[in-house]
């Protein structure tokens, strides 16, 4: 049985989600992206290396869902943090993939604004 991460100390659930791997943990990937945005939390020590190791196509889909949700509730700071952690120069090819998969005006506009400000690869 798959379990969600309850809090920043729930390393058992984080380990479980990482161990079951993709595609079995596919529905939890946006949550794993979220928990990877807090480098001082024990859960992040488990989730960040895993999320960062995902193939671009898988990460782009998780980021698209993550960004759509967080931009939809006004949490641009979470989106900015996740993009800083996972979209860097070597992975700038993720941006058009995320925009296409998100199919969300807010995601496209966020990348446009970040690009104008010089905050993306």
N, C-alpha and C positions, 0 to 999 in steps of 0.2 A: 504494500500500500504506500502510495506517495503522500508525503506530508509537506505542508507549506512551512516556510521559515516564519517563526512567531516573533522573534526579536533578534537583536544584534548578538546575543549569546547562544542562539539556537544552532550551534555548530553540528549537532547530530542530523538535523533536517538538511542543512546545507551539504554535508557530506553525502547523505543519501541521494539528494538530487544530482549531485555531481557524479556519483558512482553509477547511478542508473543510466546516465548519459543520454545523448541525442539518438534517436528521436523520442525516447520514452519520457524525457523531461521537457519536451518542446513547449508545452503550455506554461511551464514555469520559467522559461528563459527571460521574459521581461522582468520578472521578480528577481531573478539572479543578477540581471543588469543593475536593478535598483540597489540590491544589497552590496554590490561591488563598488558603489559610489562613496563608501564610508571607510577609508583606509585604516582608521583607528579601531574599527570594530572587529571582533574575532571572526564573525561570519564572513567578512570581506576577505580575510586571509585564505579562505576556501573558495569563495565564489569568483574573485577577481582573476586568478590564474586560469580557471576553467573558461570563463567568458572570453578572456583575451586569447585563448587557444582555439576558439571556434573558427571554422572556415568562414570566409567573408559572406557567403550566401546565407549561412545560418545566422551569423551575427547581425547582418543587415535586416533580416526578418524580425529578430528579437528587438533590435533598436527601433524599427519602424513602429512596432506595437508599443514599446516603452515611450517613445516620443509622442505618439498620438495621444496616449493616455495622459501623460504629464503636462503636455501643452494644453490639452483640453480642460485641465483643472487649474491652469495658471501657474504651474510649477516650472517656469523657465530655468530656474537655477538648477533643478535636478537634470534637466536636459543638457544644460551647459556642462555640468560636471561629467555626465556620462559621455558626452562627445569628447571632452578633454581626455578622458581615460581610454577611450576606444577608437577614436577617429583621429589619427595623426597622419603626418605626411605620407608614410608608407601605406596607409590604409585609406587614402582619400577617395579611392574608387568606391568606397562604401556609400558616399553621399548620394550619388544618383540612384544607387540601388535602394537606399532607404526611402528616398523621395518617391520612387516608383512603387515600392511595396506599401508605403503608408497611404498613398492615394488620399492625402489630407492637405488641404490648403495651408493649415497652420504649420505643418512640418516644412513644406516648401518655403513658406514665408520666413520661417525661423532660419533656415539655411541661407536664404538670400540676405537677410539682415546680418547674420554672423559673417558671411563672406564680405559684405561691404565694410564691416568693422574689422576685418582681417583676423577673425577668430577661428577659421577652419582651414584645413589643409588645402 
